[in-house]
Amino acid sequence: MVEFSTQERISFHRGAIQVLGGEQAELIKMLSTVQQILQAHIKALKDLGVDIEAEMKSAAEEYQKQQKSQAPTGDNLTGRLA
C-alpha cells in the first residue's frame, strides 16, 4: 500500500478544491443564464395574456396527485429508502 506524506495529501486536497471551485463558478454562470432565459419566456407568455401563476399552481396540484397515487415499490430508490 502506498503511503502519502502529509504535504502530498494537502496538495491533493488543495488541487481538488481549486478544480471544484472553478466547476462551481461555471455551474453558477450556467444557472444564471438559464434563469435569465426562463424569465424572458415567462415575461413573453405574460405579455401574451397567459396566466403563468394559474398554470404553475395547476401543474403543482397535478404533480401532488401523481405522487399520492404512486404506491412505493421496492424497485425505486424512494421505496427502498422509506
Secondary structure per residue as TSV (DSSP state, phi and psi in degrees):
chain	resnum	aa	ss	phi	psi
A	1	M	-	360.0	136.5
A	2	V	-	-87.2	129.3
A	3	E	-	-100.0	136.5
A	4	F	-	-107.2	143.4
A	5	S	-	-71.6	163.5
A	6	T	H	-59.3	-40.7
A	7	Q	H	-64.7	-38.7
A	8	E	H	-65.7	-40.0
A	9	R	H	-66.9	-40.6
A	10	I	H	-61.8	-45.6
A	11	S	H	-61.3	-41.5
A	12	F	H	-59.4	-49.2
A	13	H	H	-67.3	-38.6
A	14	R	H	-63.0	-42.7
A	15	G	H	-62.7	-41.9
A	16	A	H	-62.2	-43.1
A	17	I	H	-63.2	-41.0
A	18	Q	H	-63.2	-46.2
A	19	V	H	-65.2	-47.3
A	20	L	H	-65.5	-34.5
A	21	G	H	-62.0	-42.1
A	22	G	H	-64.3	-41.6
A	23	E	H	-63.5	-40.1
A	24	Q	H	-63.2	-42.7
A	25	A	H	-61.9	-41.7
A	26	E	H	-66.1	-38.7
A	27	L	H	-64.4	-41.1
A	28	I	H	-62.7	-41.4
A	29	K	H	-63.2	-41.4
A	30	M	H	-64.7	-44.2
A	31	L	H	-62.6	-37.8
A	32	S	H	-63.4	-42.9
A	33	T	H	-64.4	-44.7
A	34	V	H	-60.9	-42.8
A	35	Q	H	-62.3	-42.4
A	36	Q	H	-62.7	-42.8
A	37	I	H	-67.3	-41.9
A	38	L	H	-59.1	-45.3
A	39	Q	H	-63.8	-36.3
A	40	A	H	-64.0	-41.3
A	41	H	H	-67.8	-40.6
A	42	I	H	-61.5	-44.5
A	43	K	H	-62.4	-42.4
A	44	A	H	-61.5	-42.9
A	45	L	H	-65.2	-41.2
A	46	K	H	-61.6	-42.6
A	47	D	H	-62.1	-27.5
A	48	L	T	-88.2	2.8
A	49	G	T	90.9	11.0
A	50	V	-	-82.7	131.5
A	51	D	-	-86.1	90.3
A	52	I	H	-62.6	-42.1
A	53	E	H	-60.7	-42.6
A	54	A	H	-65.1	-40.7
A	55	E	H	-65.5	-40.5
A	56	M	H	-65.4	-41.3
A	57	K	H	-63.5	-43.9
A	58	S	H	-62.2	-43.3
A	59	A	H	-64.5	-39.5
A	60	A	H	-65.3	-41.4
A	61	E	H	-64.8	-42.0
A	62	E	H	-62.5	-41.2
A	63	Y	H	-62.3	-44.2
A	64	Q	H	-63.4	-38.7
A	65	K	H	-62.4	-43.5
A	66	Q	H	-63.1	-41.4
A	67	Q	H	-63.8	-40.3
A	68	K	H	-69.6	-33.4
A	69	S	H	-80.3	-16.0
A	70	Q	S	-85.7	115.5
A	71	A	-	-78.5	136.0
A	72	P	-	-62.2	137.6
A	73	T	-	-124.1	166.5
A	74	G	T	-75.6	-6.4
A	75	D	T	-86.7	-15.6
A	76	N	S	-111.7	158.6
A	77	L	H	-62.3	-40.7
A	78	T	H	-59.9	-44.3
A	79	G	H	-63.2	-36.3
A	80	R	H	-72.2	-29.2
A	81	L	H	-87.6	-18.0
A	82	A	-	-71.5	360.0
